[in-house]
Every structure is written in structure tokens, then in C-alpha cells.
Amino acid sequence: MKARLVVLISGGGTNLEGLLRDLPTSGIEAEVVAVGADNEAPGLVHATNRHLDTFVCQMASYPGRDAWGVALGDEIASYQPEWIVLSGFMKLLPPNLVTRFAGRIINTHPAFLPEFPGPHGVLDALAAGVSQSGASVILVDDGIDTGEILAQQRVAILENDTQEVLHERIKVMERKLLLDVLATLISAPKTTERTSNL
């Protein structure tokens, strides 16, 4: 049985596209079973093109973050995933959802954490004038990019880099690290903590 993955996105889904392209030939015993978003994200097309289930759960449709977290958690749980992958998901998950899937939510981030956390990691690195940034994959906790670092790699910042150019180069590393992390996590023995919260 392949490990079931649910991926959450907010935008164009370029890292999702890479995961859907590369996972089947990676040798990793996992498959994406659904893709969700917090808006009508254009990146959902990468899932529909592959006949995968998609869902949209907008925070504005609920009276608060906690209620949204319950609804989003119910959508995720309906697919019985072993892992939830945040791939360009730009909303901070509420604590009730993080607790519900404790130790099973992973996130890619375009910086070498703990440097440049938050939604503008690439722009913040350029503004700081540093010579290198990076990519990280973390376990999600209640903070902003404060979870356990599972893998990370430096990416050089070149003299003429724009935000877009640097971000694209970091995304290449994010996609590689994500596959590496999934390979490690999925080959590891399952724990009660990671399978009991559905």
C-alpha cells in the first residue's frame, strides 16, 4: 500500500506540479490522493489534469480560524492521508488542525530557516543583502516556520538576481528536498502518534 498524501496550495502550484511529475518515478511508495486550497487557486489545474480530487476551503466562509480549521481538517481527513504537504500554502494553520494531524504536516519554505521565516522569505533575503539563502522542509507546528527542520540546503544569491529568478532557483531545491524527506519519512516505521488522529 502506498502512503497517501494530501497537498495544500494557495497559488500557481509549481512545486505541486513537480511533485506530481516526479513522485511516480522516484521509487517512493507514496501517492497524492487529493489537492486542496484556501482559494480557487490556479494550481489546482495540475491535479485536475491528472484526475485527482480537489477541494477548496476558504477561511472567509467560516466565522473564525478555529471553525475554518475544523472544516479544513475534515476535508483532509476524508482522504485518510498519512502525510499532509503544504506546498506554497500561504495561510497559517490554526492550532486545532496542527494538533489533529500532529507530526504529519510538512512544509516547504524558500529560505534557510531559521533565517527569513514568513511569507516573504525570498524578498527578505534579497533585501538583507546576504550572499546566500536556501530551501527548507520542516514539520509544521503552531509557529510561523518554527517547526523541526527535516532537511535544508543553501542556495547562492547571484549579483543580478531578482525575486522571481531567485525564487525559481530555490524551488528546484525545494522540490528535491521534499522528495528526499518523503523518502525518509515513508520508509520509517509508523508510530502511533502519526496514525491515530484521523
SESEVO-487012 format. One record per residue: residue number from 0; z, y, x negated of N, C-alpha, C in turn; chain; residue in one letter. Coordinates in nm, 4 decimals. Atoms other than C-alpha are relative to their C-alpha. Layout:
<sites>
[site NUM,[Z,Y,X],[Z,Y,X],[Z,Y,X],"A","A"] ...
</sites>
This chain:
<sites>
[site 0,[0.0000,-0.1200,-0.0836],[0.0000,0.0000,0.0000],[0.0000,0.1253,-0.0873],"A","M"] [site 1,[0.0045,-0.1243,0.0745],[-0.0943,0.3403,-0.1307],[0.1068,0.0973,0.0516],"A","K"] [site 2,[-0.0945,-0.1037,-0.0394],[0.1620,0.6200,-0.1322],[-0.0725,0.1058,0.0826],"A","A"] [site 3,[0.0601,-0.0964,-0.0914],[0.0943,0.8652,0.1490],[0.0399,0.1419,-0.0401],"A","R"] [site 4,[-0.0227,-0.1394,0.0382],[0.0587,1.2336,0.0594],[-0.0417,0.0923,0.1134],"A","L"] [site 5,[0.0386,-0.1126,-0.0851],[0.0611,1.5381,0.2866],[-0.0053,0.1232,-0.0887],"A","V"] [site 6,[0.0194,-0.1194,0.0821],[-0.0731,1.8542,0.1218],[0.0066,0.1232,0.0892],"A","V"] [site 7,[-0.0090,-0.1263,-0.0726],[0.0133,2.2074,0.2381],[-0.0680,0.1098,-0.0804],"A","L"] [site 8,[0.0733,-0.1084,0.0646],[-0.2104,2.5050,0.1610],[0.0137,0.1275,0.0825],"A","I"] [site 9,[0.0038,-0.1266,-0.0731],[-0.2431,2.8708,0.2562],[-0.1337,0.0711,-0.0114],"A","S"] [site 10,[0.1219,-0.0751,0.0269],[-0.5804,2.9784,0.1210],[-0.1238,-0.0855,-0.0120],"A","G"] [site 11,[0.1293,0.0643,0.0166],[-0.9081,2.8525,-0.0152],[0.0039,-0.1457,-0.0395],"A","G"] [site 12,[-0.0160,0.1423,0.0251],[-0.7736,2.5170,-0.1281],[-0.0781,-0.0542,-0.1175],"A","G"] [site 13,[0.0761,0.0511,0.1146],[-0.9461,2.4903,-0.4666],[0.0739,-0.1142,-0.0700],"A","T"] [site 14,[-0.0745,0.1110,0.0604],[-0.6648,2.2757,-0.6071],[0.0015,-0.1217,0.0916],"A","N"] [site 15,[0.0131,0.1100,-0.0949],[-0.6719,2.0663,-0.2895],[-0.1338,-0.0696,-0.0183],"A","L"] [site 16,[0.1331,0.0578,0.0190],[-1.0448,2.0170,-0.3379],[-0.0031,-0.0874,-0.1242],"A","E"] [site 17,[-0.0053,0.0792,0.1222],[-0.9814,1.8992,-0.6926],[0.0779,-0.1287,0.0178],"A","G"] [site 18,[-0.0803,0.1193,-0.0238],[-0.7119,1.6574,-0.5780],[-0.0773,-0.1022,0.0825],"A","L"] [site 19,[0.0769,0.0911,-0.0850],[-0.9332,1.5094,-0.3057],[-0.1167,-0.0621,-0.0762],"A","L"] [site 20,[0.1116,0.0508,0.0805],[-1.2156,1.4716,-0.5578],[0.0480,-0.0997,-0.1052],"A","R"] [site 21,[-0.0402,0.0761,0.1186],[-1.0173,1.3269,-0.8473],[0.0945,-0.1158,0.0299],"A","D"] [site 22,[-0.1007,0.1036,-0.0269],[-0.7427,1.1175,-0.6840],[-0.0606,-0.1392,0.0190],"A","L"] [site 23,[0.0522,0.1354,-0.0237],[-0.9658,0.8296,-0.5659],[-0.0435,-0.0746,-0.1256],"A","P"] [site 24,[0.0452,0.0658,0.1233],[-1.0904,0.7602,-0.9197],[0.1033,0.0063,-0.1115],"A","T"] [site 25,[-0.1027,-0.0210,0.1021],[-0.7630,0.8325,-1.1006],[0.0771,-0.1264,-0.0346],"A","S"] [site 26,[-0.0823,0.1183,0.0182],[-0.6132,0.4859,-1.0681],[0.1394,0.0135,0.0583],"A","G"] [site 27,[-0.1308,-0.0223,-0.0608],[-0.3101,0.6385,-0.8918],[-0.0004,-0.0611,0.1399],"A","I"] [site 28,[-0.0069,0.0681,-0.1298],[-0.2015,0.4324,-0.5920],[0.0541,0.0956,0.1062],"A","E"] [site 29,[-0.0395,-0.1011,-0.0979],[-0.1907,0.7276,-0.3538],[-0.1232,0.0500,0.0725],"A","A"] [site 30,[0.1078,-0.0591,-0.0766],[-0.3997,0.8892,-0.0844],[0.0529,0.1161,0.0823],"A","E"] [site 31,[-0.0339,-0.1115,-0.0874],[-0.3960,1.2198,0.1012],[-0.0299,-0.0438,0.1429],"A","V"] [site 32,[0.0188,0.0438,-0.1382],[-0.3435,1.1393,0.4691],[-0.0127,0.1168,0.0969],"A","V"] [site 33,[0.0130,-0.1180,-0.0862],[-0.3272,1.4942,0.6100],[0.0182,0.1251,-0.0844],"A","A"] [site 34,[-0.0134,-0.1297,0.0650],[-0.3536,1.8582,0.5099],[0.0445,0.1002,0.1051],"A","V"] [site 35,[-0.0513,-0.1009,-0.0913],[-0.1511,2.1327,0.6752],[-0.0062,0.1382,-0.0608],"A","G"] [site 36,[0.0030,-0.1381,0.0462],[-0.1490,2.5097,0.6527],[0.0876,0.0860,0.0903],"A","A"] [site 37,[-0.0794,-0.0934,-0.0786],[0.0564,2.8059,0.7711],[-0.0881,0.1032,0.0709],"A","D"] [site 38,[0.0960,-0.0871,-0.0661],[-0.2605,2.9778,0.8985],[-0.1322,-0.0763,0.0069],"A","N"] [site 39,[0.1314,0.0657,-0.0071],[-0.6237,2.8981,0.9737],[-0.0704,0.0131,-0.1359],"A","E"] [site 40,[0.0445,-0.0144,0.1389],[-0.6822,2.8602,0.6003],[-0.1402,-0.0563,-0.0193],"A","A"] [site 41,[0.1347,0.0518,0.0240],[-1.0429,2.8256,0.4864],[-0.0015,-0.1307,-0.0771],"A","P"] [site 42,[-0.0051,0.1226,0.0783],[-0.9365,2.5470,0.2511],[0.0136,-0.1265,0.0826],"A","G"] [site 43,[-0.0083,0.1189,-0.0848],[-0.8800,2.3143,0.5467],[-0.1334,-0.0722,0.0103],"A","L"] [site 44,[0.1329,0.0618,-0.0078],[-1.2547,2.2540,0.5388],[-0.0147,-0.1153,-0.0997],"A","V"] [site 45,[0.0090,0.1086,0.0986],[-1.2071,2.0383,0.2278],[0.0533,-0.1306,0.0584],"A","H"] [site 46,[-0.0540,0.1188,-0.0660],[-1.0016,1.7999,0.4407],[-0.0912,-0.0465,0.1129],"A","A"] [site 47,[0.0848,0.0404,-0.1125],[-1.2224,1.8055,0.7500],[-0.1316,-0.0591,-0.0484],"A","T"] [site 48,[0.1229,0.0571,0.0558],[-1.5275,1.7377,0.5330],[0.0184,-0.1460,-0.0401],"A","N"] [site 49,[-0.0296,0.1391,0.0375],[-1.3546,1.4142,0.4303],[0.0648,-0.0769,0.1153],"A","R"] [site 50,[-0.0493,0.0642,-0.1229],[-1.2484,1.3307,0.7880],[0.1496,-0.0279,-0.0057],"A","H"] [site 51,[-0.1453,0.0096,0.0034],[-0.8811,1.3834,0.7121],[0.0601,0.0841,0.1118],"A","L"] [site 52,[-0.0715,-0.0785,-0.0997],[-0.6336,1.5049,0.9719],[0.0455,0.1327,-0.0602],"A","D"] [site 53,[-0.0526,-0.1300,0.0404],[-0.5391,1.8718,0.9527],[0.0906,0.0530,0.1111],"A","T"] [site 54,[-0.0839,-0.0672,-0.0995],[-0.2753,2.0830,1.1254],[0.0350,0.1389,-0.0508],"A","F"] [site 55,[-0.0403,-0.1370,0.0309],[-0.1759,2.4485,1.1383],[0.1323,0.0261,0.0699],"A","V"] [site 56,[-0.1314,-0.0313,-0.0551],[0.1849,2.5564,1.1883],[0.0359,0.1413,-0.0459],"A","C"] [site 57,[-0.0188,-0.1404,0.0358],[0.2177,2.9356,1.1933],[0.1430,0.0445,0.0294],"A","Q"] [site 58,[-0.1365,-0.0465,-0.0164],[0.5583,3.0943,1.1445],[0.0130,0.0951,0.1184],"A","M"] [site 59,[-0.0058,-0.0982,-0.1085],[0.4745,3.3690,1.3950],[0.0105,-0.0641,0.1374],"A","A"] [site 60,[-0.0068,0.0697,-0.1284],[0.4616,3.1071,1.6710],[0.1421,-0.0446,0.0355],"A","S"] [site 61,[-0.1363,0.0479,-0.0198],[0.8362,3.0389,1.6374],[0.0981,0.1163,-0.0118],"A","Y"] [site 62,[-0.0942,-0.1127,-0.0020],[1.1482,3.2547,1.6884],[0.0630,0.0326,-0.1348],"A","P"] [site 63,[-0.0581,-0.0275,0.1312],[1.2549,3.2271,1.3238],[-0.0410,-0.1056,-0.1002],"A","G"] [site 64,[0.0383,0.0916,0.1064],[1.2170,3.0495,0.9906],[0.0546,-0.1398,0.0229],"A","R"] [site 65,[-0.0588,0.1316,-0.0205],[1.4536,2.7682,1.0864],[-0.0778,-0.0795,0.1035],"A","D"] [site 66,[0.0772,0.0687,-0.1035],[1.2628,2.6864,1.4045],[-0.1370,-0.0407,-0.0530],"A","A"] [site 67,[0.1277,0.0332,0.0631],[0.9381,2.7003,1.2098],[0.0151,-0.1192,-0.0928],"A","W"] [site 68,[-0.0243,0.1120,0.0907],[1.0866,2.4665,0.9511],[0.0134,-0.1323,0.0721],"A","G"] [site 69,[-0.0129,0.1232,-0.0788],[1.1787,2.2123,1.2181],[-0.1380,-0.0461,0.0473],"A","V"] [site 70,[0.1328,0.0361,-0.0514],[0.8288,2.2250,1.3691],[-0.0913,-0.0495,-0.1114],"A","A"] [site 71,[0.0832,0.0416,0.1128],[0.6551,2.2047,1.0322],[0.0457,-0.1356,-0.0514],"A","L"] [site 72,[-0.0521,0.1292,0.0433],[0.8832,1.9201,0.9314],[-0.0411,-0.1133,0.0919],"A","G"] [site 73,[0.0425,0.1032,-0.0954],[0.7990,1.7306,1.2494],[-0.1476,-0.0351,-0.0192],"A","D"] [site 74,[0.1422,0.0253,0.0261],[0.4256,1.7714,1.1802],[-0.0160,-0.0867,-0.1242],"A","E"] [site 75,[0.0088,0.0753,0.1246],[0.4712,1.6461,0.8251],[0.0485,-0.1441,0.0215],"A","I"] [site 76,[-0.0606,0.1319,-0.0162],[0.6958,1.3564,0.9264],[-0.0865,-0.0932,0.0840],"A","A"] [site 77,[0.0841,0.0848,-0.0846],[0.4433,1.2345,1.1838],[-0.0997,-0.0816,-0.0811],"A","S"] [site 78,[0.0932,0.0729,0.0876],[0.2249,1.1219,0.8913],[0.0724,-0.0940,-0.0963],"A","Y"] [site 79,[-0.0820,0.0907,0.0801],[0.5107,0.9310,0.7242],[-0.0348,0.0069,-0.1500],"A","Q"] [site 80,[0.0363,-0.0111,0.1416],[0.4431,1.0703,0.3754],[0.1148,-0.0404,-0.0915],"A","P"] [site 81,[-0.0991,0.0195,0.1054],[0.6194,0.9616,0.0630],[0.0188,0.1267,-0.0815],"A","E"] [site 82,[-0.0066,-0.1231,0.0766],[0.5374,1.2928,-0.1031],[-0.0714,0.1117,0.0757],"A","W"] [site 83,[0.0634,-0.1202,-0.0534],[0.4569,1.6446,0.0149],[-0.0377,0.0872,-0.1191],"A","I"] [site 84,[0.0512,-0.0793,0.1119],[0.2422,1.8531,-0.2202],[-0.0314,0.1407,0.0499],"A","V"] [site 85,[0.0332,-0.1388,-0.0288],[0.2439,2.2330,-0.1989],[-0.1055,0.0432,-0.0999],"A","L"] [site 86,[0.1127,-0.0342,0.0864],[-0.0909,2.3450,-0.3354],[-0.0548,0.1356,0.0437],"A","S"] [site 87,[0.0371,-0.1332,-0.0456],[-0.1254,2.7199,-0.3031],[0.0593,0.0317,0.1360],"A","G"] [site 88,[-0.0695,-0.0298,-0.1256],[0.1197,2.7238,-0.0110],[0.0895,0.1203,-0.0253],"A","F"] [site 89,[-0.0589,-0.1282,0.0369],[0.2428,3.0812,-0.0018],[0.1238,0.0382,0.0801],"A","M"] [site 90,[-0.1230,-0.0267,-0.0735],[0.5400,3.0567,0.2331],[0.1166,-0.0731,-0.0659],"A","K"] [site 91,[-0.1214,0.0636,0.0498],[0.8941,2.9872,0.1150],[0.0527,-0.0943,0.1079],"A","L"] [site 92,[-0.0475,0.0974,-0.0975],[1.0083,2.6688,0.2854],[0.1462,0.0260,0.0340],"A","L"] [site 93,[-0.1406,-0.0200,-0.0372],[1.3315,2.7071,0.4860],[0.0861,-0.1162,-0.0468],"A","P"] [site 94,[-0.0887,0.1042,0.0522],[1.6356,2.5120,0.3654],[0.0026,-0.1267,0.0847],"A","P"] [site 95,[-0.0073,0.1216,-0.0814],[1.6340,2.2762,0.6648],[-0.1155,-0.0946,-0.0282],"A","N"] [site 96,[0.1139,0.0856,0.0327],[1.2880,2.1495,0.5699],[0.0154,-0.0601,-0.1397],"A","L"] [site 97,[-0.0212,0.0507,0.1365],[1.3710,2.1208,0.1995],[0.1022,-0.1128,0.0006],"A","V"] [site 98,[-0.1031,0.1044,-0.0094],[1.6833,1.9208,0.2869],[-0.0555,-0.1263,0.0656],"A","T"] [site 99,[0.0557,0.1151,-0.0730],[1.4910,1.6974,0.5278],[-0.0830,-0.0895,-0.0911],"A","R"] [site 100,[0.0859,0.0761,0.0911],[1.2489,1.5933,0.2524],[0.0495,0.0138,-0.1447],"A","F"] [site 101,[-0.0607,-0.0259,0.1304],[1.4889,1.6330,-0.0392],[-0.0554,-0.0926,-0.1076],"A","A"] [site 102,[0.0499,0.0775,0.1127],[1.3430,1.5235,-0.3708],[-0.1393,-0.0542,0.0170],"A","G"] [site 103,[0.1335,0.0541,-0.0251],[0.9987,1.4572,-0.2231],[-0.1064,0.1083,0.0177],"A","R"] [site 104,[0.0961,-0.1099,-0.0104],[0.8323,1.8006,-0.2212],[-0.0288,0.0510,-0.1399],"A","I"] [site 105,[0.0376,-0.0520,0.1311],[0.6392,1.9032,-0.5306],[-0.0940,0.1182,0.0173],"A","I"] [site 106,[0.0748,-0.1250,-0.0083],[0.4760,2.2380,-0.6008],[-0.0662,0.0291,-0.1330],"A","N"] [site 107,[0.0665,-0.0494,0.1199],[0.2193,2.3631,-0.8482],[0.0192,0.1512,-0.0063],"A","T"] [site 108,[-0.0214,-0.1443,0.0174],[0.2745,2.7099,-0.9936],[-0.0781,0.0489,-0.1212],"A","H"] [site 109,[0.0854,-0.0474,0.1091],[0.0396,2.9202,-1.2096],[0.0731,0.0847,-0.1038],"A","P"] [site 110,[-0.0722,-0.0643,0.1098],[0.2891,3.0139,-1.4804],[0.0855,-0.1056,-0.0677],"A","A"] [site 111,[-0.0847,0.0906,0.0764],[0.5096,2.8512,-1.7423],[0.1449,0.0314,0.0382],"A","F"] [site 112,[-0.1345,-0.0288,-0.0509],[0.8337,2.8507,-1.5442],[0.1075,-0.0321,-0.1042],"A","L"] [site 113,[-0.0406,-0.1015,-0.0981],[1.0923,2.9966,-1.5524],[-0.0654,0.1368,-0.0160],"A","P"] [site 114,[0.0721,-0.1264,0.0099],[0.8561,3.2724,-1.6640],[-0.0832,0.0240,0.1254],"A","E"] [site 115,[0.0892,-0.0465,-0.1067],[0.6837,3.4658,-1.3839],[0.0026,-0.0860,0.1264],"A","F"] [site 116,[-0.0064,0.0676,-0.1298],[0.8110,3.2966,-1.0666],[-0.0563,0.0899,0.1098],"A","P"] [site 117,[0.0441,-0.0797,-0.1135],[0.6984,3.4106,-0.7238],[-0.1500,-0.0039,0.0209],"A","G"] [site 118,[0.1398,0.0126,-0.0439],[0.3617,3.4702,-0.5591],[-0.1030,0.0666,-0.0897],"A","P"] [site 119,[0.0953,-0.0742,0.0827],[0.2075,3.6869,-0.8317],[0.0112,-0.0387,-0.1468],"A","H"] [site 120,[-0.0244,0.0456,0.1364],[0.2607,3.4739,-1.1403],[-0.1091,0.0371,-0.0979],"A","G"] [site 121,[0.1116,-0.0312,0.0911],[-0.0857,3.5325,-1.2878],[-0.0039,0.1495,-0.0284],"A","V"] [site 122,[0.0030,-0.1459,0.0167],[-0.0852,3.9076,-1.2284],[0.1201,0.0486,-0.0801],"A","L"] [site 123,[-0.1207,-0.0401,0.0728],[0.2720,3.9385,-1.3572],[-0.0128,-0.0308,-0.1488],"A","D"] [site 124,[0.0183,0.0343,0.1410],[0.1796,3.7605,-1.6808],[-0.0937,0.0994,-0.0679],"A","A"] [site 125,[0.0926,-0.0986,0.0566],[-0.1153,3.9943,-1.7376],[0.0683,0.1354,-0.0160],"A","L"] [site 126,[-0.0677,-0.1296,0.0059],[0.0979,4.2989,-1.6598],[0.1029,0.0052,-0.1124],"A","A"] [site 127,[-0.1012,0.0050,0.1054],[0.3603,4.1839,-1.9107],[-0.0606,0.0069,-0.1391],"A","A"] [site 128,[0.0661,-0.0085,0.1292],[0.1018,4.1792,-2.1891],[0.0296,-0.1151,-0.0939],"A","G"] [site 129,[-0.0318,0.1154,0.0845],[0.2023,3.8340,-2.3130],[-0.1285,-0.0691,-0.0443],"A","V"] [site 130,[0.1181,0.0648,0.0558],[-0.0335,3.6177,-2.5161],[-0.0308,-0.1340,0.0659],"A","S"] [site 131,[0.0227,0.1262,-0.0662],[0.0069,3.3055,-2.3057],[0.0836,-0.0097,0.1268],"A","Q"] [site 132,[-0.0744,0.0319,-0.1215],[0.1111,3.1915,-1.9623],[0.0022,-0.1515,0.0110],"A","S"] [site 133,[-0.0005,0.1443,-0.0083],[0.0793,2.8398,-1.8275],[-0.0082,-0.0494,0.1423],"A","G"] [site 134,[-0.0022,0.0661,-0.1303],[0.0978,2.5966,-1.5378],[0.1204,-0.0920,0.0039],"A","A"] [site 135,[-0.1182,0.0841,-0.0172],[0.3956,2.4081,-1.3991],[-0.0107,-0.0797,0.1292],"A","S"] [site 136,[-0.0210,0.0768,-0.1218],[0.4686,2.1349,-1.1468],[0.1497,-0.0241,0.0115],"A","V"] [site 137,[-0.1447,0.0079,-0.0178],[0.8189,2.1363,-1.0002],[0.0353,-0.0753,0.1281],"A","I"] [site 138,[-0.0590,0.0443,-0.1251],[1.0367,1.9683,-0.7416],[0.0506,0.1229,0.0736],"A","L"] [site 139,[-0.0371,-0.1180,-0.0771],[1.0977,2.2181,-0.4636],[0.1475,-0.0058,0.0380],"A","V"] [site 140,[-0.1359,-0.0160,-0.0501],[1.4491,2.3421,-0.3951],[0.0029,0.1247,0.0888],"A","D"] [site 141,[-0.0111,-0.1135,-0.0906],[1.5815,2.6334,-0.1887],[-0.0350,0.1340,-0.0644],"A","D"] [site 142,[0.0303,-0.1248,0.0676],[1.4958,2.8944,-0.4512],[-0.1497,0.0270,-0.0074],"A","G"] [site 143,[0.1399,-0.0366,0.0212],[1.1729,3.0668,-0.5488],[-0.0418,-0.0518,-0.1367],"A","I"] [site 144,[0.0496,0.0620,0.1232],[1.0148,2.8385,-0.8089],[0.1124,-0.0305,-0.0984],"A","D"] [site 145,[-0.1168,0.0291,0.0833],[1.3579,2.7331,-0.9366],[0.0287,-0.1496,-0.0114],"A","T"] [site 146,[-0.0280,0.1428,0.0000],[1.3323,2.3562,-0.8881],[-0.0213,-0.0654,-0.1354],"A","G"] [site 147,[0.0139,0.0776,0.1240],[1.3360,2.0870,-1.1545],[-0.1455,-0.0010,-0.0465],"A","E"] [site 148,[0.1350,0.0002,0.0569],[1.0331,2.1172,-1.3835],[-0.0382,-0.1432,-0.0349],"A","I"] [site 149,[0.0470,0.1360,0.0231],[0.8383,1.7914,-1.3818],[-0.1040,-0.0066,-0.1112],"A","L"] [site 150,[0.1014,-0.0073,0.1065],[0.5538,1.8981,-1.6136],[-0.0456,0.1443,-0.0121],"A","A"] [site 151,[0.0569,-0.1331,0.0190],[0.4153,2.2152,-1.7650],[-0.0786,0.0048,-0.1297],"A","Q"] [site 152,[0.0859,-0.0140,0.1169],[0.1598,2.3301,-2.0175],[-0.0357,0.1464,-0.0177],"A","Q"] [site 153,[0.0391,-0.1374,0.0308],[0.0796,2.6574,-2.1896],[-0.1506,0.0189,0.0183],"A","R"] [site 154,[0.1397,-0.0416,-0.0092],[-0.2489,2.8381,-2.1211],[-0.0107,0.1364,-0.0663],"A","V"] [site 155,[0.0154,-0.1256,0.0728],[-0.3642,3.1126,-2.3572],[-0.0583,0.1082,0.0901],"A","A"] [site 156,[0.0595,-0.1159,-0.0660],[-0.4372,3.4606,-2.2223],[-0.0934,0.0665,-0.1000],"A","I"] [site 157,[0.1004,-0.0554,0.0885],[-0.7577,3.5916,-2.3740],[-0.0145,0.1507,0.0211],"A","L"] [site 158,[0.0025,-0.1465,0.0027],[-0.8325,3.9547,-2.4545],[-0.0639,0.0613,0.1247],"A","E"] [site 159,[0.0722,-0.0589,-0.1129],[-1.0753,4.0161,-2.1698],[0.0286,-0.0684,0.1332],"A","N"] [site 160,[-0.0317,0.0707,-0.1238],[-0.9074,3.8019,-1.9061],[0.0275,0.0962,0.1151],"A","D"] [site 161,[-0.0409,-0.0619,-0.1255],[-0.8977,3.9312,-1.5501],[0.0926,-0.0976,0.0721],"A","T"] [site 162,[-0.0858,0.0884,-0.0781],[-0.6594,3.7925,-1.2931],[-0.0771,-0.1220,0.0483],"A","Q"] [site 163,[0.0795,0.1096,-0.0547],[-0.9386,3.5830,-1.1420],[-0.0385,-0.1007,-0.1076],"A","E"] [site 164,[0.0433,0.0880,0.1079],[-1.0643,3.4436,-1.4734],[0.1177,-0.0827,-0.0525],"A","V"] [site 165,[-0.1172,0.0716,0.0498],[-0.7159,3.3559,-1.5986],[0.0489,-0.1017,0.1023],"A","L"] [site 166,[-0.0489,0.0907,-0.1028],[-0.6180,3.2021,-1.2665],[-0.0860,-0.1257,0.0076],"A","H"] [site 167,[0.0880,0.1172,-0.0046],[-0.9228,2.9749,-1.2662],[0.0287,-0.0933,-0.1170],"A","E"] [site 168,[-0.0301,0.0837,0.1160],[-0.8370,2.8534,-1.6161],[0.1348,-0.0705,0.0183],"A","R"] [site 169,[-0.1298,0.0623,-0.0263],[-0.4762,2.7894,-1.5120],[-0.0136,-0.1103,0.1043],"A","I"] [site 170,[0.0175,0.1016,-0.1046],[-0.5923,2.5989,-1.2030],[-0.0495,-0.1321,-0.0581],"A","K"] [site 171,[0.0464,0.1229,0.0646],[-0.7724,2.3492,-1.4255],[0.1196,-0.0784,-0.0539],"A","V"] [site 172,[-0.1194,0.0655,0.0535],[-0.4403,2.2770,-1.5951],[0.0925,-0.0461,0.1121],"A","M"] [site 173,[-0.0822,0.0407,-0.1138],[-0.2522,2.2703,-1.2618],[-0.0473,-0.1331,0.0574],"A","E"] [site 174,[0.0550,0.1227,-0.0573],[-0.4853,2.0011,-1.1326],[0.0282,-0.1198,-0.0893],"A","R"] [site 175,[-0.0288,0.1091,0.0936],[-0.4399,1.7899,-1.4458],[0.1479,-0.0394,0.0065],"A","K"] [site 176,[-0.1430,0.0282,-0.0024],[-0.0617,1.8233,-1.4401],[0.0413,-0.0670,0.1303],"A","L"] [site 177,[-0.0338,0.0602,-0.1286],[-0.0456,1.7392,-1.0705],[-0.0323,-0.1491,0.0005],"A","L"] [site 178,[0.0353,0.1425,0.0066],[-0.2291,1.4111,-1.1264],[0.0952,-0.0753,-0.0922],"A","L"] [site 179,[-0.0935,0.0648,0.0922],[-0.0059,1.3317,-1.4243],[0.1345,-0.0253,0.0680],"A","D"] [site 180,[-0.1294,0.0118,-0.0670],[0.3076,1.3954,-1.2172],[-0.0065,-0.1045,0.1107],"A","V"] [site 181,[0.0132,0.0996,-0.1066],[0.1826,1.1938,-0.9208],[-0.0037,-0.1414,-0.0574],"A","L"] [site 182,[0.0064,0.1321,0.0627],[0.1007,0.9031,-1.1510],[0.1388,-0.0482,-0.0396],"A","A"] [site 183,[-0.1345,0.0364,0.0424],[0.4547,0.9087,-1.2881],[0.0906,-0.0282,0.1189],"A","T"] [site 184,[-0.0895,0.0145,-0.1149],[0.6327,0.9544,-0.9559],[-0.0321,-0.1245,0.0817],"A","L"] [site 185,[0.0391,0.1088,-0.0883],[0.4339,0.6946,-0.7680],[0.0174,-0.1357,-0.0666],"A","I"] [site 186,[-0.0235,0.1261,0.0701],[0.4723,0.4306,-1.0371],[0.1483,-0.0283,-0.0187],"A","S"] [site 187,[-0.1441,0.0177,0.0174],[0.8507,0.4868,-1.0475],[0.0583,-0.0751,0.1185],"A","A"] [site 188,[-0.0656,0.0700,-0.1123],[1.0856,0.2698,-0.8375],[0.0421,0.0991,0.1075],"A","P"] [site 189,[-0.0415,-0.0854,-0.1105],[1.1545,0.4151,-0.4946],[0.1516,0.0029,0.0079],"A","K"] [site 190,[-0.1442,-0.0130,-0.0177],[1.5038,0.5459,-0.4242],[0.0303,0.0191,0.1475],"A","T"] [site 191,[-0.0408,-0.0177,-0.1390],[1.6973,0.5512,-0.1019],[-0.0133,0.1450,0.0421],"A","T"] [site 192,[0.0037,-0.1426,-0.0333],[1.7179,0.9313,-0.1161],[-0.1407,0.0429,0.0384],"A","E"] [site 193,[0.1370,-0.0467,-0.0214],[1.3401,0.9654,-0.1232],[-0.0722,-0.0738,0.1130],"A","R"] [site 194,[0.0683,0.0707,-0.1082],[1.2660,0.7264,0.1617],[0.0789,0.0001,0.1307],"A","T"] [site 195,[-0.0868,0.0137,-0.1157],[1.5462,0.7814,0.4117],[-0.0013,0.1195,0.0934],"A","S"] [site 196,[-0.0119,-0.1234,-0.0762],[1.4797,1.1285,0.5522],[-0.1119,0.0249,0.1005],"A","N"] [site 197,[0.1048,-0.0189,-0.1003],[1.1745,1.0764,0.7715],[0.0611,-0.0025,0.1397],"A","L"] 
</sites>
